[in-house]
Amino acid sequence: MITMSSERNVDMFSGLVLILSIIALVMLIIGPFAGTWQGGNIYWYSCLDCENSTIGDYTSQIFILILLIFQIIIAVNELLPKKLISRDMTLFGLLIAIMIFGFSLIGLISFGVYYDYAEWWVDIGFYGPVVAGVINTILLYLKHKNK
């Protein structure tokens, strides 16, 4: 009788980081980062393909996009049975998560300062990365502490 036991420990921290990073990436790509009401029926939005982004929040969105892709690559690497990158990438992932949160705040401040004269708000493209940045920071910190 042949029994096959393929017991494998799944890294739940990396799995959650992967899920949150993918959700944040989708939210950043499909939704506006922030919006402003210019009066009447005139609404301007800041997003990756909108024309009313400021230099600061557009640049922040590009950096967030790149950092989320790196975060996804690191999480996938940690979940693979044979890692492509043999080094422990937890601290690098933690730094990326903090940077995602930081660039989200920089983009928010840039948009808010530029459109201070009008009514403005943050939108789904902000909330996804900022929440993922905070939760991924916590998850990766806990992963690092549990080693």
DSSP file with accessible surface (Angstrom, degrees, kcal/mol):
  #  RESIDUE AA STRUCTURE BP1 BP2  ACC     N-H-->O    O-->H-N    N-H-->O    O-->H-N    TCO  KAPPA ALPHA  PHI   PSI    X-CA   Y-CA   Z-CA
    1    1 A M              0   0  220      0, 0.0     2,-0.5     0, 0.0     0, 0.0   0.000 360.0 360.0 360.0 129.6    0.0    0.0    0.0
    2    2 A I        -     0   0  153      2,-0.0     2,-0.4     0, 0.0     0, 0.0  -0.885 360.0-170.3-105.5 125.8    1.4    3.3   -1.0
    3    3 A T        -     0   0  109     -2,-0.5     2,-0.6     2,-0.0     0, 0.0  -0.952   8.0-154.8-115.4 137.1    0.5    6.4    1.0
    4    4 A M        -     0   0  177     -2,-0.4     2,-0.6     2,-0.0    -2,-0.0  -0.951  11.0-177.3-114.0 118.2    1.3    9.8   -0.1
    5    5 A S        +     0   0  102     -2,-0.6     2,-0.6     2,-0.1    -2,-0.0  -0.949   7.3 173.5-116.6 110.0    1.6   12.4    2.6
    6    6 A S        +     0   0  116     -2,-0.6     2,-0.6     2,-0.1    -2,-0.0  -0.663  11.2 173.4-114.7  70.9    2.3   15.9    1.3
    7    7 A E        +     0   0  169     -2,-0.6     2,-0.4     2,-0.0    -2,-0.1  -0.718   5.6 174.6 -81.5 124.1    2.1   17.9    4.4
    8    8 A R        -     0   0  125     -2,-0.6     2,-0.5     2,-0.0    -2,-0.1  -0.997  30.4-129.1-135.4 132.3    3.1   21.4    3.7
    9    9 A N        -     0   0  148     -2,-0.4     2,-0.5     2,-0.0    -2,-0.0  -0.698  23.9-149.4 -81.0 124.0    3.0   24.4    6.0
   10   10 A V        -     0   0   86     -2,-0.5     2,-1.2     1,-0.0     3,-0.1  -0.813  14.1-128.5 -95.7 131.5    1.2   27.3    4.4
   11   11 A D     >  -     0   0   37     -2,-0.5     4,-2.0     1,-0.2     5,-0.1  -0.673  23.7-173.0 -80.6  98.9    2.4   30.7    5.4
   12   12 A M  H  > S+     0   0  127     -2,-1.2     4,-2.5     1,-0.2     5,-0.2   0.840  81.2  58.1 -65.2 -33.7   -0.9   32.4    6.3
   13   13 A F  H  > S+     0   0   51      1,-0.2     4,-2.4     2,-0.2    -1,-0.2   0.952 109.3  43.7 -61.1 -48.1    0.7   35.8    6.8
   14   14 A S  H  > S+     0   0    3      1,-0.2     4,-2.6     2,-0.2    -1,-0.2   0.866 111.7  54.9 -66.6 -35.4    2.0   35.8    3.2
   15   15 A G  H  X S+     0   0   17     -4,-2.0     4,-2.3     2,-0.2    -1,-0.2   0.930 110.9  44.2 -62.7 -43.9   -1.4   34.5    1.9
   16   16 A L  H  X S+     0   0   79     -4,-2.5     4,-2.8     2,-0.2     5,-0.2   0.898 112.4  52.1 -67.9 -39.6   -3.2   37.4    3.6
   17   17 A V  H  X S+     0   0    2     -4,-2.4     4,-2.5    -5,-0.2     5,-0.2   0.922 110.0  50.4 -61.7 -41.7   -0.6   39.9    2.3
   18   18 A L  H  X S+     0   0   31     -4,-2.6     4,-2.3     2,-0.2     5,-0.2   0.946 112.2  45.9 -61.5 -47.8   -1.1   38.5   -1.2
   19   19 A I  H  X S+     0   0   94     -4,-2.3     4,-2.4     1,-0.2    -2,-0.2   0.942 115.1  46.1 -62.4 -47.9   -4.9   38.8   -1.1
   20   20 A L  H  X S+     0   0   42     -4,-2.8     4,-2.6     1,-0.2    -1,-0.2   0.887 112.4  51.1 -64.1 -38.1   -4.8   42.3    0.4
   21   21 A S  H  X S+     0   0    0     -4,-2.5     4,-2.4    -5,-0.2    -1,-0.2   0.898 110.3  48.5 -68.1 -39.2   -2.2   43.5   -2.1
   22   22 A I  H  X S+     0   0   75     -4,-2.3     4,-2.6    -5,-0.2     5,-0.2   0.932 112.6  48.6 -65.6 -43.9   -4.2   42.2   -5.1
   23   23 A I  H  X S+     0   0   87     -4,-2.4     4,-2.5    -5,-0.2    -2,-0.2   0.932 112.9  47.9 -60.7 -45.4   -7.4   43.8   -3.8
   24   24 A A  H  X S+     0   0    1     -4,-2.6     4,-2.4     2,-0.2    -1,-0.2   0.901 110.7  51.7 -63.3 -40.1   -5.5   47.1   -3.2
   25   25 A L  H  X S+     0   0   29     -4,-2.4     4,-2.3     2,-0.2    -2,-0.2   0.935 111.2  46.9 -62.9 -44.9   -4.0   46.9   -6.7
   26   26 A V  H  X S+     0   0   72     -4,-2.6     4,-2.9     1,-0.2     5,-0.3   0.923 112.1  50.7 -63.1 -42.5   -7.3   46.4   -8.3
   27   27 A M  H  X S+     0   0   43     -4,-2.5     4,-1.7     1,-0.2    -1,-0.2   0.890 111.5  48.2 -63.8 -38.5   -8.9   49.2   -6.3
   28   28 A L  H  < S+     0   0    1     -4,-2.4    20,-0.5    -5,-0.2    -1,-0.2   0.900 115.6  44.2 -67.5 -39.5   -6.1   51.6   -7.4
   29   29 A I  H  < S+     0   0   91     -4,-2.3    -2,-0.2    -5,-0.2    -1,-0.2   0.922 122.4  33.3 -74.2 -43.5   -6.4   50.6  -11.0
   30   30 A I  H  < S+     0   0  125     -4,-2.9    -2,-0.2    -5,-0.2    -3,-0.2   0.714 113.6  58.1 -90.2 -20.0  -10.1   50.7  -11.4
   31   31 A G  S  < S-     0   0    6     -4,-1.7    17,-0.3    -5,-0.3     2,-0.1  -0.730  84.9 -99.9-114.4 159.9  -11.1   53.5   -9.1
   32   32 A P        -     0   0   33      0, 0.0    93,-3.1     0, 0.0    94,-0.5  -0.424  19.3-143.9 -70.8 149.8  -10.3   57.1   -8.6
   33   33 A F  S    S-     0   0    0     13,-3.8    90,-2.5     1,-0.3    93,-0.4   0.875  78.1 -19.8 -77.4 -43.1   -7.8   58.1   -6.0
   34   34 A A  E     -AB  46 122A   0     12,-1.3    12,-3.0    88,-0.3    -1,-0.3  -0.962  63.0-151.0-157.6 167.4   -9.6   61.2   -5.0
   35   35 A G  E     -AB  45 121A   0     86,-2.6    86,-2.5    -2,-0.3     2,-0.3  -0.962   1.2-157.2-145.2 162.5  -12.2   63.6   -6.3
   36   36 A T  E     -AB  44 120A   0      8,-2.8     8,-2.6    -2,-0.3     2,-0.6  -0.992  15.3-135.7-142.0 147.9  -13.3   67.2   -6.2
   37   37 A W  E     -AB  43 119A  90     82,-2.9    82,-0.8    -2,-0.3     6,-0.2  -0.923  14.7-174.5-105.1 121.6  -16.5   69.1   -6.8
   38   38 A Q  E     -     0   0A  49      4,-3.1     5,-0.1    -2,-0.6    -1,-0.1   0.365  55.2 -83.2 -98.2   5.1  -15.9   72.3   -8.8
   39   39 A G  E >  S+A   42   0A  24      3,-0.5     3,-1.7     1,-0.3    -1,-0.3  -0.077  96.1  23.3 105.1 150.5  -19.5   73.5   -8.6
   40   40 A G  T 3  S-     0   0   55      1,-0.2    -1,-0.3    -3,-0.1    -2,-0.0  -0.395 131.5 -29.8  62.9-131.4  -22.6   72.8  -10.6
   41   41 A N  T 3  S+     0   0  152     -2,-0.1     2,-0.7    -3,-0.1    -1,-0.2  -0.029 104.3 121.5-106.0  30.1  -22.2   69.4  -12.3
   42   42 A I  E <   +A   39   0A  87     -3,-1.7    -4,-3.1     2,-0.0    -3,-0.5  -0.851  31.9 169.6-103.2 111.1  -18.5   69.6  -12.5
   43   43 A Y  E     -A   37   0A 114     -2,-0.7     2,-0.4    -6,-0.2    -6,-0.2  -0.983  13.2-164.1-119.9 130.5  -16.6   66.8  -10.8
   44   44 A W  E     -A   36   0A  85     -8,-2.6    -8,-2.8    -2,-0.4     2,-0.3  -0.927   7.8-163.0-113.9 141.3  -12.9   66.2  -11.3
   45   45 A Y  E     -A   35   0A  88     -2,-0.4     7,-0.8   -10,-0.2     2,-0.5  -0.902  14.9-141.7-124.4 152.1  -11.1   63.0  -10.3
   46   46 A S  E     +A   34   0A   0    -12,-3.0   -13,-3.8    -2,-0.3   -12,-1.3  -0.958  44.4 129.9-109.8 121.1   -7.5   61.9   -9.7
   47   47 A a  S >  S-     0   0   10     -2,-0.5     3,-1.1   -15,-0.3     6,-0.2  -0.916  71.9 -82.3-155.1-178.7   -6.7   58.4  -11.0
   48   48 A L  T 3  S+     0   0   34    -20,-0.5   -19,-0.1   -17,-0.3   -18,-0.1   0.768 129.6  28.6 -66.6 -24.7   -4.1   56.7  -13.1
   49   49 A D  T 3  S+     0   0  143    -20,-0.1     2,-0.3     0, 0.0    -1,-0.3   0.091  97.9 107.8-123.8  26.0   -5.8   57.7  -16.3
   50   50 A a    X   -     0   0   40     -3,-1.1     3,-0.5     1,-0.1    -3,-0.1  -0.725  61.2-142.4-100.8 154.0   -7.5   61.0  -15.3
   51   51 A E  T 3  S+     0   0  178     -2,-0.3    -5,-0.1     1,-0.2    -1,-0.1   0.527  90.9  66.6 -93.7  -5.0   -6.4   64.4  -16.4
   52   52 A N  T 3   +     0   0   36     -7,-0.8    -1,-0.2     2,-0.0     2,-0.2   0.174  70.0 121.5-104.3  19.2   -7.1   66.2  -13.2
   53   53 A S    <   -     0   0   26     -3,-0.5     2,-0.2    -6,-0.2    -7,-0.1  -0.511  60.5-127.1 -75.4 147.8   -4.5   64.6  -11.0
   54   54 A T     >  -     0   0   12     -2,-0.2     4,-2.3    53,-0.1     5,-0.3  -0.512  25.5-109.2 -85.3 166.0   -1.8   66.7   -9.4
   55   55 A I  H  > S+     0   0  147      1,-0.2     4,-2.3     2,-0.2     5,-0.2   0.921 117.3  50.6 -61.6 -40.7    1.8   65.9  -10.0
   56   56 A G  H  > S+     0   0   25      2,-0.2     4,-2.1     1,-0.2    -1,-0.2   0.931 114.4  39.2 -66.6 -47.8    2.1   64.8   -6.4
   57   57 A D  H  > S+     0   0    0      2,-0.2     4,-2.2    50,-0.2    -1,-0.2   0.879 116.1  51.8 -76.0 -30.7   -0.8   62.4   -6.2
   58   58 A Y  H  X S+     0   0   97     -4,-2.3     4,-2.1     2,-0.2    -2,-0.2   0.940 111.9  46.8 -66.7 -44.2   -0.2   61.0   -9.7
   59   59 A T  H  X S+     0   0   59     -4,-2.3     4,-2.5    -5,-0.3    -2,-0.2   0.911 111.5  52.0 -62.3 -41.3    3.4   60.3   -8.8
   60   60 A S  H  X S+     0   0    4     -4,-2.1     4,-2.8    -5,-0.2    -1,-0.2   0.901 107.7  52.0 -61.5 -41.1    2.3   58.7   -5.6
   61   61 A Q  H  X S+     0   0    0     -4,-2.2     4,-2.5     2,-0.2    -1,-0.2   0.895 108.9  50.3 -63.9 -39.1   -0.2   56.5   -7.4
   62   62 A I  H  X S+     0   0   56     -4,-2.1     4,-2.3     2,-0.2    -2,-0.2   0.938 112.5  46.5 -63.9 -46.0    2.6   55.3   -9.8
   63   63 A F  H  X S+     0   0   92     -4,-2.5     4,-2.8     2,-0.2    -2,-0.2   0.910 112.0  51.1 -62.7 -40.5    4.9   54.5   -6.8
   64   64 A I  H  X S+     0   0    0     -4,-2.8     4,-2.8     2,-0.2     5,-0.2   0.924 109.1  51.7 -62.0 -43.4    2.0   52.7   -5.0
   65   65 A L  H  X S+     0   0   39     -4,-2.5     4,-1.9     2,-0.2    -2,-0.2   0.941 112.8  44.4 -57.8 -48.8    1.3   50.7   -8.2
   66   66 A I  H  X S+     0   0   74     -4,-2.3     4,-2.3     1,-0.2    -2,-0.2   0.924 114.2  49.6 -63.7 -43.8    5.0   49.6   -8.4
   67   67 A L  H  X S+     0   0   16     -4,-2.8     4,-2.6     1,-0.2    -1,-0.2   0.883 108.7  52.4 -65.8 -37.9    5.2   48.8   -4.7
   68   68 A L  H  X S+     0   0    0     -4,-2.8     4,-2.4     2,-0.2    -1,-0.2   0.894 108.1  51.5 -64.9 -37.8    2.0   46.7   -4.7
   69   69 A I  H  X S+     0   0   77     -4,-1.9     4,-2.4    -5,-0.2    -2,-0.2   0.934 111.3  47.2 -64.2 -43.6    3.4   44.7   -7.6
   70   70 A F  H  X S+     0   0   95     -4,-2.3     4,-2.6     2,-0.2    -2,-0.2   0.906 110.4  53.2 -61.4 -40.3    6.6   44.1   -5.6
   71   71 A Q  H  X S+     0   0    1     -4,-2.6     4,-2.4     1,-0.2    -2,-0.2   0.909 109.8  47.9 -61.8 -41.3    4.5   43.2   -2.6
   72   72 A I  H  X S+     0   0   30     -4,-2.4     4,-2.8     2,-0.2     5,-0.2   0.919 110.9  50.7 -66.0 -42.8    2.6   40.6   -4.6
   73   73 A I  H  X S+     0   0   88     -4,-2.4     4,-2.5     1,-0.2    -2,-0.2   0.925 111.7  47.8 -61.4 -43.1    5.9   39.2   -6.0
   74   74 A I  H  X S+     0   0   12     -4,-2.6     4,-2.2     2,-0.2    -1,-0.2   0.927 112.7  48.5 -64.2 -43.8    7.3   38.8   -2.5
   75   75 A A  H  X S+     0   0    2     -4,-2.4     4,-1.2     2,-0.2    -2,-0.2   0.920 112.4  48.1 -64.9 -41.7    4.1   37.2   -1.2
   76   76 A V  H  X S+     0   0   60     -4,-2.8     4,-1.2     1,-0.2     3,-0.5   0.923 110.2  52.9 -63.7 -42.2    4.0   34.7   -4.1
   77   77 A N  H  < S+     0   0    5     -4,-2.5     3,-0.4     1,-0.2    -1,-0.2   0.899 107.8  50.9 -59.0 -41.0    7.7   33.9   -3.5
   78   78 A E  H  < S+     0   0   17     -4,-2.2    -1,-0.2     1,-0.2    -2,-0.2   0.759 110.6  49.9 -69.2 -24.8    7.0   33.2    0.1
   79   79 A L  H  < S+     0   0   37     -4,-1.2    -1,-0.2    -3,-0.5    -2,-0.2   0.656  88.5  99.1 -89.0 -15.9    4.1   30.8   -0.8
   80   80 A L  S  < S-     0   0   58     -4,-1.2     3,-0.2    -3,-0.4    -3,-0.0  -0.448  72.4-136.9 -72.1 142.2    6.1   28.8   -3.4
   81   81 A P  S    S+     0   0   98      0, 0.0     2,-0.7     0, 0.0    -1,-0.1   0.909 103.2  37.2 -65.1 -40.2    7.5   25.5   -2.2
   82   82 A K  S    S-     0   0  184     -3,-0.0    -3,-0.1     0, 0.0     2,-0.1  -0.918  96.7-139.8-111.5 103.2   10.8   26.2   -4.0
   83   83 A K        -     0   0   91     -2,-0.7     3,-0.1    -3,-0.2    -5,-0.1  -0.334   9.8-150.4 -66.1 140.1   11.4   29.9   -3.5
   84   84 A L  S    S+     0   0  151      1,-0.2     2,-0.6    -7,-0.1    -1,-0.1   0.842  95.7  44.5 -74.9 -36.0   12.7   31.9   -6.5
   85   85 A I  S    S-     0   0   66      1,-0.1    -1,-0.2     2,-0.1     4,-0.1  -0.953  74.6-164.4-109.6 114.9   14.4   34.3   -4.0
   86   86 A S        +     0   0  114     -2,-0.6    -1,-0.1    -3,-0.1    -3,-0.1   0.719  59.8  92.4 -77.9 -18.7   16.1   32.3   -1.3
   87   87 A R  S    S-     0   0  184      1,-0.1     2,-0.6     2,-0.0    -2,-0.1  -0.329  90.8 -99.7 -71.4 157.2   16.6   35.2    1.1
   88   88 A D        -     0   0   76      1,-0.1     3,-0.3    -2,-0.0     4,-0.2  -0.659  37.5-174.2 -76.3 118.7   14.0   36.0    3.8
   89   89 A M     >  +     0   0   23     -2,-0.6     4,-2.7     1,-0.2     5,-0.2   0.247  51.5 106.5-101.2  12.8   12.1   38.9    2.3
   90   90 A T  H  > S+     0   0    2      1,-0.2     4,-2.4     2,-0.2    -1,-0.2   0.922  82.2  44.4 -62.1 -46.9    9.9   39.7    5.4
   91   91 A L  H  > S+     0   0   96     -3,-0.3     4,-2.4     2,-0.2    -1,-0.2   0.885 113.8  50.7 -67.7 -35.7   11.7   42.9    6.3
   92   92 A F  H  > S+     0   0  100     -4,-0.2     4,-2.3     2,-0.2    -2,-0.2   0.918 111.4  48.6 -65.2 -42.6   11.8   44.1    2.7
   93   93 A G  H  X S+     0   0    0     -4,-2.7     4,-2.5     2,-0.2    -2,-0.2   0.884 109.6  52.8 -62.8 -38.1    8.0   43.4    2.5
   94   94 A L  H  X S+     0   0   27     -4,-2.4     4,-2.2     2,-0.2    -2,-0.2   0.929 109.0  49.1 -63.4 -43.6    7.5   45.3    5.7
   95   95 A L  H  X S+     0   0   91     -4,-2.4     4,-2.3     1,-0.2    -2,-0.2   0.917 111.0  50.3 -62.5 -40.9    9.4   48.3    4.3
   96   96 A I  H  X S+     0   0    3     -4,-2.3     4,-2.5     2,-0.2    -2,-0.2   0.916 108.6  51.9 -64.3 -42.5    7.3   48.1    1.2
   97   97 A A  H  X S+     0   0    0     -4,-2.5     4,-2.0     1,-0.2    -1,-0.2   0.918 110.6  48.0 -61.7 -41.3    4.0   48.0    3.2
   98   98 A I  H  X S+     0   0   87     -4,-2.2     4,-2.7     1,-0.2    -1,-0.2   0.908 111.4  50.9 -64.9 -40.0    5.1   51.1    5.2
   99   99 A M  H  X S+     0   0   70     -4,-2.3     4,-3.2     2,-0.2     5,-0.3   0.874 106.4  54.4 -66.6 -36.4    6.0   52.9    1.9
  100  100 A I  H  X S+     0   0    0     -4,-2.5     4,-1.8     2,-0.2    -1,-0.2   0.944 111.5  45.1 -61.1 -46.1    2.6   52.0    0.4
  101  101 A F  H  X S+     0   0   72     -4,-2.0     4,-2.0     2,-0.2    -2,-0.2   0.937 114.5  49.4 -61.7 -44.9    1.0   53.7    3.4
  102  102 A G  H  X S+     0   0   25     -4,-2.7     4,-2.5     1,-0.2    -2,-0.2   0.920 110.5  47.8 -63.3 -45.4    3.3   56.6    3.2
  103  103 A F  H  X S+     0   0   46     -4,-3.2     4,-2.5     1,-0.2    -1,-0.2   0.835 108.3  56.8 -67.2 -30.0    2.9   57.3   -0.5
  104  104 A S  H  X S+     0   0    0     -4,-1.8     4,-2.2    -5,-0.3    -1,-0.2   0.928 110.0  44.6 -63.4 -43.3   -0.9   57.1    0.0
  105  105 A L  H  X S+     0   0   61     -4,-2.0     4,-2.8     2,-0.2     5,-0.2   0.897 111.6  52.5 -67.7 -39.2   -0.7   59.8    2.6
  106  106 A I  H  X S+     0   0   90     -4,-2.5     4,-2.6     2,-0.2    -2,-0.2   0.931 111.0  47.6 -61.6 -44.2    1.6   61.9    0.4
  107  107 A G  H  X S+     0   0    0     -4,-2.5     4,-2.5     2,-0.2     5,-0.2   0.911 112.0  50.2 -63.2 -40.2   -0.8   61.6   -2.5
  108  108 A L  H  X S+     0   0   38     -4,-2.2     4,-2.8     2,-0.2     5,-0.2   0.939 112.2  46.5 -62.6 -47.2   -3.7   62.6   -0.2
  109  109 A I  H  X S+     0   0  109     -4,-2.8     4,-2.7     1,-0.2     5,-0.3   0.924 112.3  50.8 -63.4 -43.2   -1.9   65.6    1.1
  110  110 A S  H  X S+     0   0   31     -4,-2.6     4,-2.1    -5,-0.2    -1,-0.2   0.935 113.8  43.7 -61.1 -46.3   -0.8   66.7   -2.4
  111  111 A F  H  X S+     0   0    1     -4,-2.5     4,-2.4     1,-0.2    -2,-0.2   0.929 114.8  49.8 -65.2 -44.3   -4.4   66.4   -3.7
  112  112 A G  H  < S+     0   0    7     -4,-2.8    -2,-0.2    -5,-0.2    -1,-0.2   0.884 112.1  46.5 -64.0 -39.8   -5.9   68.1   -0.6
  113  113 A V  H >< S+     0   0  105     -4,-2.7     3,-1.1    -5,-0.2    -1,-0.2   0.926 114.1  47.9 -68.8 -42.5   -3.5   71.1   -0.7
  114  114 A Y  H 3< S+     0   0  145     -4,-2.1     3,-0.4    -5,-0.3    -2,-0.2   0.901 120.3  36.6 -66.7 -41.3   -3.9   71.6   -4.5
  115  115 A Y  T >< S+     0   0    8     -4,-2.4     3,-1.5    -5,-0.2    -1,-0.3  -0.044  77.7 124.4-102.9  34.0   -7.7   71.5   -4.4
  116  116 A D  T <   +     0   0  124     -3,-1.1    -1,-0.2     1,-0.3    -2,-0.1   0.790  67.4  62.2 -63.1 -27.9   -8.0   73.3   -1.0
  117  117 A Y  T 3  S+     0   0  150     -3,-0.4    -1,-0.3    -4,-0.2     2,-0.2   0.662 106.0  49.5 -73.7 -15.8  -10.3   75.9   -2.6
  118  118 A A  S <  S-     0   0   19     -3,-1.5     2,-0.4   -79,-0.0   -80,-0.1  -0.715  97.6 -88.3-119.8 169.8  -13.0   73.3   -3.5
  119  119 A E  E     +B   37   0A 123    -82,-0.8   -82,-2.9    -2,-0.2     2,-0.3  -0.664  56.6 172.1 -77.1 128.5  -14.8   70.4   -1.8
  120  120 A W  E     -B   36   0A  85     -2,-0.4     2,-0.3   -84,-0.2   -84,-0.2  -0.921  15.0-177.0-138.9 163.6  -12.7   67.3   -2.2
  121  121 A W  E     -B   35   0A  71    -86,-2.5   -86,-2.6    -2,-0.3     2,-0.3  -0.971  28.1-109.8-153.8 161.6  -12.7   63.7   -0.9
  122  122 A V  E     -B   34   0A  22     -2,-0.3   -88,-0.3   -88,-0.2     2,-0.2  -0.672  37.2-164.5 -93.6 157.9  -10.7   60.5   -1.1
  123  123 A D    >>  -     0   0   46    -90,-2.5     3,-2.1    -2,-0.3     4,-2.0  -0.593  40.5 -66.2-132.5-167.7  -12.0   57.6   -3.0
  124  124 A I  H 3> S+     0   0   58      1,-0.3     4,-2.2     2,-0.2   -91,-0.2   0.793 123.3  62.1 -59.4 -33.5  -11.5   53.8   -3.5
  125  125 A G  H 34 S+     0   0    0    -93,-3.1    -1,-0.3     1,-0.2   -92,-0.3   0.697 111.5  40.2 -68.4 -18.1   -8.1   54.2   -5.1
  126  126 A F  H <> S+     0   0   15     -3,-2.1     4,-2.2   -94,-0.5     5,-0.3   0.844 113.0  52.0 -90.1 -47.2   -6.9   55.7   -1.8
  127  127 A Y  H  X S+     0   0  121     -4,-2.0     4,-2.4     1,-0.2     5,-0.3   0.880 105.4  55.3 -62.4 -40.6   -8.7   53.5    0.6
  128  128 A G  H  X S+     0   0    6     -4,-2.2     4,-2.5     1,-0.2     5,-0.2   0.973 114.0  37.5 -58.3 -57.0   -7.4   50.2   -0.9
  129  129 A P  H  > S+     0   0    0      0, 0.0     4,-2.8     0, 0.0    -1,-0.2   0.892 116.7  51.4 -65.1 -38.3   -3.7   51.0   -0.7
  130  130 A V  H  X S+     0   0   16     -4,-2.2     4,-2.1     2,-0.2    -2,-0.2   0.931 114.2  43.2 -68.4 -40.2   -3.9   52.7    2.6
  131  131 A V  H  X S+     0   0   72     -4,-2.4     4,-2.9    -5,-0.3     5,-0.3   0.934 115.9  48.4 -68.7 -43.5   -5.8   49.9    4.3
  132  132 A A  H  X S+     0   0    3     -4,-2.5     4,-2.8    -5,-0.3     5,-0.3   0.897 110.1  53.5 -62.2 -38.9   -3.5   47.3    2.6
  133  133 A G  H  X S+     0   0    0     -4,-2.8     4,-1.7    -5,-0.2    -2,-0.2   0.932 113.2  42.0 -60.9 -44.4   -0.5   49.2    3.7
  134  134 A V  H  X S+     0   0   62     -4,-2.1     4,-2.1     2,-0.2    -2,-0.2   0.955 119.3  42.1 -68.7 -50.5   -1.6   49.3    7.4
  135  135 A I  H  X S+     0   0   65     -4,-2.9     4,-2.9     1,-0.2     5,-0.2   0.915 114.8  50.5 -67.6 -40.6   -2.8   45.7    7.6
  136  136 A N  H  X S+     0   0    0     -4,-2.8     4,-2.8    -5,-0.3     5,-0.3   0.873 108.1  54.3 -64.5 -34.9    0.2   44.3    5.6
  137  137 A T  H  X S+     0   0   32     -4,-1.7     4,-2.2    -5,-0.3    -1,-0.2   0.944 111.6  44.4 -61.0 -45.8    2.5   46.2    7.9
  138  138 A I  H  X S+     0   0   94     -4,-2.1     4,-2.6     2,-0.2    -2,-0.2   0.938 114.9  48.3 -63.9 -47.0    0.9   44.5   10.9
  139  139 A L  H  X S+     0   0   22     -4,-2.9     4,-2.4     1,-0.2    -2,-0.2   0.926 114.1  45.2 -61.7 -44.6    0.9   41.1    9.3
  140  140 A L  H  X S+     0   0    6     -4,-2.8     4,-2.4     2,-0.2    -1,-0.2   0.851 111.6  52.9 -72.1 -30.7    4.5   41.3    8.2
  141  141 A Y  H  X S+     0   0  118     -4,-2.2     4,-2.5    -5,-0.3    -1,-0.2   0.938 111.3  46.5 -65.2 -44.9    5.6   42.6   11.6
  142  142 A L  H  X S+     0   0   74     -4,-2.6     4,-1.8     2,-0.2    -2,-0.2   0.893 111.4  52.3 -64.2 -37.9    3.9   39.7   13.3
  143  143 A K  H  < S+     0   0   11     -4,-2.4     4,-0.4     1,-0.2    -1,-0.2   0.921 111.0  47.4 -62.7 -43.0    5.5   37.3   10.8
  144  144 A H  H >< S+     0   0   69     -4,-2.4     3,-1.0     1,-0.2    -2,-0.2   0.898 112.2  49.2 -65.2 -40.8    8.9   38.7   11.5
  145  145 A K  H 3< S+     0   0  130     -4,-2.5    -1,-0.2     1,-0.2    -2,-0.2   0.792 106.8  56.7 -69.9 -27.1    8.3   38.5   15.3
  146  146 A N  T 3<        0   0  116     -4,-1.8    -1,-0.2    -5,-0.2    -2,-0.2   0.466 360.0 360.0 -84.7  -1.2    7.1   34.9   15.1
  147  147 A K    <         0   0  136     -3,-1.0    -3,-0.0    -4,-0.4    -4,-0.0  -0.406 360.0 360.0 -79.5 360.0   10.3   33.7   13.4
